[in-house]
Amino acid sequence: MAQAKSGDRVIVHYSGSLEDGTIFSSTYEEDEPFEFTLGEENVLASFQNAVIGMNEGETKTISVPPEDGYGEHKTEFVLKMEKDQAPPELELDVGKKLQVRLNDGTTRVVNVVAITEDSVILDANDPLAGKTLKFEIELVQIIGK
């Protein structure tokens, strides 16, 4: 039986959860498997490394620490913005995602984490930063190169 190797196009089902069991992504819930090429940099390296060597139909559970996932939560990515800097028509709510332009001209999606009387606290960290991730992976098919 062929094992998945670097360069192979594969189809997997997975369920990604946090340490407390909260599911953050699942192809089972979406009823749509995930297809990608092993060795390309669009998937977490630890996820790809887990799939390498698997056989079709095999399942595996891995734990991914923050440094191998989305990185540590960085306090320098938490920003304070004065409310009067926001467009007046913009409704600000905790949990809302906004696209903002940074001082260097790049744009980034930020999450509104707190609102005070005169300011808004924004977090530009990935929502999974600083978290240990658990993936249950099922190799559905090896398509080949």
N, C-alpha and C positions, 0 to 999 in steps of 0.2 A: 504494500500500500504506500502510495506517495505521501511524503511529508512536505508541509509548506516550507518554502525556502525564500531567501531574499530574491526579489525580482518577480515573484509570483503574484498574480492578481488573485485575491481571495475574497470570499463572501463569508461574513461572520454575523452571528447574532450576539448581542451583549446586553448586559444590564450593569450600569454604573451606579454605585451608591456611596454614601458617606459612612463614616464609622458608626453613626447612630441608626443606620439602616435607611435613611432618606434616599430615595432613588432620584438622581439628577438627570439620567438619560437611559433610555431602554429601547432597543430595536424591537423587542417583543411587544411593548406597549404601542409602538408606532406601526407594528406589523410590517415592517420594511427592513430587511437585513442591510448591513453596511458592507459596501464593496470598496476595496482599496488595494494598492500595490505595496507589498512588503519592501521596505527600503526607502520609500519616498518619505519626505519629512513632513507630511501633512497629518500624521498620527503620532501620538505619544510614543517615544522610543520603547518604553517599558511595555506598552500594549503590543507593539509590533514584535518585540523580542519574545513575548509570551506565545504569540501565534506561530512563530518560526519553530518548526519541528513537530507541530501538531498534525494529526491525521484528520481527514474528513469525519465528521460526527463526534469528534473528541471535544470534551469540555474541560475548562480550566478556570480556577479562581486565582486572581492575583491581588496583591495589595500594593498600592503606589504611594510612597511618601511624597510630601509636598515638593521636595527638591527634584524629584523625578517626574512630577506632574506639572502643575501650573505655577510652581515656585512658592516661596514664602510670601505671606501678606506683608507688603511694604508700606510703612506709615507715610513715607514721602509721596505715595500715590493717593493719599487722602487729602483733599483740598477743601478750603473754605472759600465760598463765594458770597459776596454781599448780595442780598435779594434784589437790590436796585440794578445790578448788572444783568439780571435775567430779563428777557423780553416780557413786557407786561401781560401779553396774552398767554404766556406759558404757565400752565397749571403745575405747581410743584407739589408732589406727594412723595412720602417715604416709600422706597421700593421702585420708583419710576426710573427708567433708563433714559439718559439723555446723550446726545452726541454733542461734544464740545470741541472747540478749537483751542489748542494749547498755545502758549507763547511762542513755541518754535514753528508754528504754522500747521502742525499735524492735527488730525482729529482723533478723538478717542471716545469710546462709549463709557459713560460713568453711571454709577448707581447713586441715587439720592438716599443717603443713610440717616440724615437728621435735618430737621428744620427748626431754626430758632426764630425769634421775633424779627431779627434783621439779617440773618445769614442762612446759607444752605451748605451742608457738609456733603461733599461728593467723594465717592471712592472709585478710583480708576483701576484698582486691582481686578483681575479676573475673579468672578464669583467663587471659583474653586481654589483660588490661591490660599495657601496655608492649611489646606485640608488633605488628609490621607484618603485616598480613593480606593474603592474595592470594585473590581471588574469580574463579572462572571462571563466567560467567553466561550462560545460554541463555534467551532469551525464548520461551516455549512458546506463550502465547496472550494476546491482549489481549481481556478480556471486555467492557470499556467501563465506563461509570459505573453 
